[in-house]
């Protein structure tokens, strides 16, 4: 067969002596070490904030607790992690550098069963997380840089086709070193995994720069200045028949590390199953994953089915757990052949009979399936039933789903079992029709705006759709696609009702926002114009009533004598009229008073000021004007008046001091919660915690000036200012639900482990 690989350029290149090659490898090690230590150090400074954000975005309390513990351990062990990473990287680098060059071995030998043992489950978890984080890092790398590293480091190691499990600076090696550093923390695996996942973006981003520096260093030393692709015919050992042979002098443990290149014969796998059934003691030697054993068998479908059944039925619980992981990611484990094992006909027949006769399945129906029914199924089918049972246990205990929606989902249990057996990609593929249907039902049912009461239009419609699915599904998965479309339409109709209500509420709130902005602007302008010696009754009138007159101008966009500008001029005139006047200004006051009084009366009428309050104000104003005129007439000399007036004009005073920050409130500039609120977009989910159960609501509308946030749910709505919402988040009265994965993604993660990522 043909395969693509890297080759040297045709031009002269560096020819390394062993001593020179070792020296360059040592130089690369120190370069990578220095760069990575810098990356880890920068990450350690930022991880606590990242984890805090994840806490606010995470809905599940267990996950929140894990993240908080990760933050706590990070604070305590930051220095220890940095030191451990440096030490671990050197250990991993040196171990890989001295590892036998297995990739270039061509002769093989038959493996001995007694040299194999089952991998510990925690080791499998660690292997999976390292592999997946390394894959994420590779996906984001410049592939030319990555290929250059493989070719140039391989050239120094005299191994032109350098595999990643030997490459001392492969992403797997760097992630493994980071994992070892996190393992130094005295915490549970989930906490360490959370830290490792938080590190990943920083490490992935740093590897690209590290590789560029290493390639540049090696090019400067004439190590393969140019790399090109070649396609050549690769020898397919399997095509010649028989098994590859172990090279002379190669022990069984080393041969076991060849993994997929060493297929097991049927009798070997069955013997291994027999050993596991009898509780045989593990014999020292290299570990062998069940995935490697099963997925690499050169067997026919019938033999594979029998061998897999033997392993599942007679192996320890760890085997079943690992097969579950393999079902969730068959490509990673080369498990595709086993996915083709046909469903047990007798089981399908029995499930179809139950589907036709059982109108309403009990909530925990799958846990009560008759033992005879399970016994007639292939072990892989039995395992599938167990996994689907756990799926529905998870679904039916999800607090985010309303009970009427759970009741309808429970009726799909038999259908889901059949669908998962007929198409075994149920756990591996997000696009599996049954998965998509379950996801959409949960998404619509969990939407706070959808009325999910038992006799509401959504649940009644959902019940009819489930009725049809249960009645119509035989073996055509297209039934689920049609049901998905109906759910989509049903949810859309339910939300339209809310949208009509939202428009009315939004208009009212927008008017409220405009009024609040107008009032704040009016208040600021009035306060700016009040003098220190302005009489109290004038100050009170302006702040309480004339601000309303100004708001009236602002909202109605009035013109002429009722305009905002004209009414602000009334404030200036009124304040001047009760201030300290010169004798020459008495005539000016007398001439303007009639017009001023008419304008003030006009404003009072516009805002409906009570008659008795108006009369009281005018009486006090007349007395103040009389006193002002008498004082101006009795002034002994006018030489000092300009200075006094200037002092009066220059002195302004806020009517009230600015409100102090609320107790416990963070400063505006560094308030994480206020920043989080400002970053929210429509559609965000927030849980408001009251004395009863938390109420989940959706951010449905943000006012044009972003001063009002409207949250809606089927039970009603609530509006808050950004400051009020930030305070609620700070105090724990509200929490961000964040963007959660789809229901089935969360379920599969819970069933088969936190590091399985189903393919699209």
C-alpha positions, 0 to 999 in steps of 0.5 A, a space after each residue: 500500500 502507499 503511505 506518505 512520509 518525510 524524506 531529506 532534501 536532495 541537497 547536502 545535509 548534516 551527517 551526525 556522528 553519535 557524539 555530535 548528534 548527542 550534543 545537538 539533542 542536549 542543546 535541544 533539550 535545554 532549549 525546550 526545557 527553558 521555553 516550556 518552564 517559561 510557558 508553565 510559569 506564565 500559565 500558573 499565574 493565570 490558571 486560578 482566574 481561569 478556574 474561577 470563571 469555569 466555576 461560574 460557568 459550571 452547573 453541576 455542583 460536583 464539578 464546581 467542587 472539583 474546580 474549587 479544590 483545584 484552585 485551592 491546590 493550585 494556590 498551595 502547590 504552585 511552586 511545587 508544580 513548576 519544579 515537578 514539571 521541570 524534573 518530569 520533562 527531563 525524565 521523560 526526555 531522557 527515557 524516550 531518548 534511551 528507548 529502543 528504536 522499535 519503529 524501525 524493527 521489521 522482524 517479529 515473533 509471536 507474543 506469549 500470553 503469560 507476558 501480558 497483563 491488563 492495564 490498571 483502570 487509573 492508568 487507562 484514564 491517564 493514558 486517555 487524557 494525555 492522548 486527547 490533550 496531545 491530540 488537541 495540541 497537535 491539531 493546533 500546530 503548524 503541521 510543517 513545524 511538527 513534521 520538521 521536528 519529527 524528521 530532524 529529531 529522527 535524523 539525529 536519532 538515526 530513525 527517519 520515521 520517528 514515531 511520537 511515542 519515541 520522540 522526546 519532544 512530541 506533544 505526548 511527551 510534554 503533556 506526560 511531563 505536565 501530568 506527572 507534575 500534577 500527580 504531585 498534588 495530594 488530590 483526587 484524579 478528577 482534581 488533577 484532571 481539571 488542572 491538566 485540562 486548564 493547563 492545556 491551552 497554554 501548553 498547546 499555544 507554547 509548543 508551536 513557538 518551541 517547535 519553531 525555535 528548535 527547528 531554527 536551531 537544527 537548521 542553523 546546524 545544517 540538520 535537514 535544512 529542507 523537508 519534503 514529502 514523498 509517497 512510497 510503497 510501504 510493505 504490508 506485512 499482513 498481506 503476506 499471511 501469517 504474523 510478524 516475527 519478533 526480532 532476535 534478542 527482543 523480549 516479550 515486554 518490548 514486543 508487547 509495546 508494539 501494540 496494534 502491529 501484533 495481532 493476537 490469535 483467537 486461541 490466545 485471546 480466549 486463553 487470556 479470557 480464561 485466565 481472567 475468569 479464573 482470577 489468574 495473577 498478573 505476570 510481570 511484563 509490559 501492559 496490554 490494553 484490551 483495546 489493543 488485544 481485541 481491536 488488532 485481531 485478524 479474525 472473521 466476524 464470527 470469531 471476533 464476536 466469540 472472542 469479544 463475548 468471552 472477554 466481556 463475560 469472563 473478564 474482570 469489571 475493568 474489561 467492561 469499563 474499557 469496552 464501554 470506552 471503546 464504544 464511545 471512541 472506536 476510531 481511537 481504539 481501532 474498534 470499528 470491526 467489533 462495531 459491525 457485530 450484528 444485533 442478536 435477532 432474538 433480543 430485537 424480537 423480544 424488545 419489539 414485542 415489549 415496545 408494542 405492548 408497553 404503553 407507558 414504561 416505568 421510570 426505571 424500566 430498564 433496570 427491571 428487564 427480565 434476566 432471560 431477555 438479557 441472557 439471550 443477547 450477545 455480551 456486547 448487546 448486554 453491555 449496551 443495555 447496561 450503558 443505556 440503562 445508566 444513560 436513562 438513570 442520568 437523564 431521569 435524575 437531571 434536576 434541570 429537566 422538568 418532571 413532565 419532560 422526564 416522563 416522556 423521555 422515560 417512554 423512549 427507553 426500549 426504543 433507545 435500547 433498540 436504536 443503540 443495538 442496531 447502530 452501535 455508534 450511539 455512544 460515539 457519534 453526536 449525529 446518531 439520530 436517537 442521540 439528536 432526538 434525546 438532545 433536542 427534547 432535553 434542550 427544548 424541555 430545559 428552556 426556561 421560556 418553554 411552558 413544561 406544565 403537564 397539560 401545557 401545549 409543549 408537553 401535550 405535543 411532545 406526548 403525541 410525538 413520543 406516541 408515534 415514535 414508539 408505535 412506528 420504530 422498527 429498524 429505520 432510524 429515519 423515524 427519529 429524524 422526522 420526530 426531531 423536526 416535529 420537536 423543533 417546530 413544537 419548541 418554536 411555537 412555544 417560544 413565539 408566545 413568549 416573544 410576543 409577551 417579551 416585546 410588550 415588556 421590552 417596550 415598557 422597560 425601554 421607556 423606563 430606561 429612557 426615563 431613568 437616564 433623563 432623570 439622572 441627566 436632569 438631576 446632574 444639571 440641576 445640582 450643577 446650577 444650585 448655589 451654596 446660598 440658594 434657599 432650601 425651599 428653592 433647592 427642594 423644588 428644583 430637585 423634586 419637581 423641576 427635574 420632572 419637568 426636565 424629564 418631560 421635555 426629554 422624553 417627549 422631545 418638546 420644543 420652544 418654551 417647553 424644550 429642555 434648553 429653555 427649562 434649564 434656563 428657568 433653573 438658572 433664572 430662578 437661582 439668580 433671582 434669589 441670590 445676592 443682587 446689586 442695586 442696578 439689577 433690581 430693575 432687571 429682576 422686576 422686568 423678568 419676574 412675570 415671564 419667569 412666573 408664567 414659565 414656572 407655572 407652565 412647568 408645574 402644570 406639565 407634571 401635575 404639581 399639587 395646588 397647595 404645594 404650588 401656592 406654598 412655593 410661590 408664597 415663599 418665592 415672593 418673600 425671598 424676592 422681597 428680601 433680595 430687593 430690600 437687601 440690594 436697596 440697602 447696600 451701603 456701597 457697590 464696590 464690594 458687591 462684585 466680589 461677593 457675587 463672584 464668590 457666590 457664583 463660583 461656589 457650587 454644592 452637590 445636593 447630596 454626597 455620592 452614595 458610598 459603595 455597598 458593603 463588600 462590593 469590589 471596586 468598579 475597575 476590578 470587579 470580576 462579577 460586573 465584568 462578567 455581567 457586562 460580557 453577557 449576551 442574550 440567551 445566557 442562563 442564570 439561576 436565581 436562588 431563593 428559599 425554594 428550588 433555584 429558578 432558571 431564567 434566560 437573558 432575553 433582552 438588554 436595554 439599548 443603554 445596557 442599564 436593564 437586563 430582562 430575564 424570562 422564564 415560563 413562570 414570569 420575568 425579572 429585570 435587574 440593573 447590571 450593578 444589582 445582577 453583579 451583586 446577586 452573583 457576588 452574594 450567591 443569590 444568583 449564579 451563571 449557568 454557563 454554556 453546558 454541553 448537550 444532554 447526551 454529551 454530558 451523559 456519555 461523559 458520565 457513563 464512559 469517563 470524563 475524557 471521552 469525546 464522541 466524534 461528530 
